[in-house]
Amino acid sequence: MSELSCLVEREIPRLRRYARALTRATDRADDLVQDTLVRALTKGHLWEPGTDLRAWLFTIMHNLYVNTVRREVHGAATIDIEQVTSTLVAATDPTSSLQLRDLDRALARLPDEQREVILLVGLEGMAYESAAQILGVPIGTIRSRLSRGRETLRQLIGRQEEPKPASGPTPTNAVPTQAQGASRREAA
């Protein structure tokens, strides 16, 4: 077995996890992983040793996924109900099960661009730079999509943004927010 094959084999669990989150169906995820592995091994001569293999594999997977989605949109493919069911395994705690279900449903409602960034950065723990390379967008776009995606998830799940700890007294020359301005006007 070649060195590249051994390195690629170590990444299969991460590829599978990301594929399942992207496709939301085990069989489609397995197909995506298989296609990614075939492409990576046949195009192995294009990978430069010393570079981030995981980012290279995720880029291949992302491109294959985008191409599949485009084909489905153009072909007006029908989706089997089993392909859209949740694939997350819940813990024995019933509240955890509900939270996972809610999170899964909320992730499904995100735009693809935001969901991809949240999965790469949040689920896979990738650095912004790696996510930007995989998705072929600037780092600022990654930060923006991540911020918007997190906020949308909070709204979909029904959570308010966590209050930020105060860092000392508010300066007297600070510009009030709309809510603060309204309360000051009411008090006057």
Phi, psi and omega in degrees: 000134182287163179299318179299317180300318179296317180294319180294320182300324179295336183270355184303315179301320178292319178299316181296317181298315180293320180296319179294322178291324179290310188273335181064024178209129185300314183294319178292323179295316179298321177296318180295318178296315180301313179298321179296315180296317179298313180297317182296317182286327178284333180255019183304331180294343180275342178282134180263115178306141182098345176267173184286103181297319181300316179296321179297315179294318179293327176296315177301313181298315180300314181296319177297318180296314179300316179298320178296315179298317179299318178298319180294320179295315181289332181268358182050052182292145174271151183246127177291139183302329179292339180283344182253004177283157182293142178247006179282142176261126183268157175285176181285342177290121184298329179290326176296319179300316179294320180295318178296319178298314179298317179296317179299316179294320179294318177300322181294333182274349178290150171299148183308318183299318180287319181298317180300316181293316180298320180292318181292313184278314184281310183280313183272348178069028181282151175288154180304321181298318180293317178298320179296319179295316181297315184274350178070037179229163178292159180299323178300324177293321177299312180299317181295313180296322179295315179297311180296321180295317178297316180296317179296319177299316178302315181293318181294325181276344178092016178263145173270157178298139179299134178294140180275137180296142179289142180249051179103184182293147179285131179296147182290339181265013180288146179280125182288151174285171180300318181295318179295318179298320179294318181292326178292322180292322180293324182288336183282000000 
